[in-house]
Amino acid sequence: MFKFIKQYAETINNANIYPMISLFIFLIFFVVLLVLVKKMGKERVSELSRIPFEKDELTNSTL
């Protein structure tokens, strides 16, 4: 299977640019995510950390 994909990819012109584009998108995503997390306030982090322990939500046991 991999051999077929490799042979097919070699026939595409400029196939070496696609890995670079995917790496660039990957890095941009995680840099943006890191910036958002760093800018998040302590109150918001505390609020998000308490979500799993809140008992006000409906559970699946009522089904």
C-alpha positions in Angstrom: 0.0 0.0 0.0 2.7 2.4 1.0 4.7 1.6 -2.2 1.7 2.5 -4.3 1.2 5.8 -2.5 5.0 6.6 -2.8 5.0 5.8 -6.5 1.9 8.0 -7.0 3.3 10.9 -5.0 6.5 10.8 -7.1 4.5 11.5 -10.3 3.0 14.7 -8.8 4.9 17.8 -9.7 6.1 19.8 -6.6 5.1 17.0 -4.3 7.8 18.0 -1.8 5.9 21.2 -1.0 2.9 19.4 0.6 4.9 18.1 3.7 6.2 21.6 4.2 2.7 23.1 4.1 1.3 20.5 6.5 4.2 21.2 8.9 3.6 24.9 8.7 -0.1 24.5 9.5 0.7 22.1 12.4 3.1 24.6 13.9 0.8 27.6 13.4 -2.0 25.7 15.1 0.0 24.9 18.2 1.6 28.4 18.4 -1.8 30.0 18.4 -3.0 27.5 21.0 0.0 28.2 23.2 -0.7 32.0 22.9 -4.3 31.6 23.8 -3.5 29.4 26.9 -0.8 31.9 28.0 -3.2 34.8 27.7 -6.0 33.0 29.6 -6.7 34.5 33.0 -6.3 32.6 36.3 -10.0 33.0 37.0 -10.9 31.3 33.7 -8.4 28.4 34.3 -9.9 27.9 37.8 -13.5 27.9 36.3 -12.5 25.4 33.7 -10.8 23.1 36.2 -14.0 22.9 38.3 -16.2 21.8 35.4 -15.8 18.0 35.9 -16.7 18.3 39.6 -19.9 20.3 39.3 -23.1 18.3 40.2 -25.6 20.7 38.7 -25.5 19.0 35.3 -27.9 16.3 34.3 -26.3 12.8 34.2 -27.0 9.9 31.9 -28.5 7.9 34.8 -31.9 9.6 34.2 -32.3 8.0 30.8 
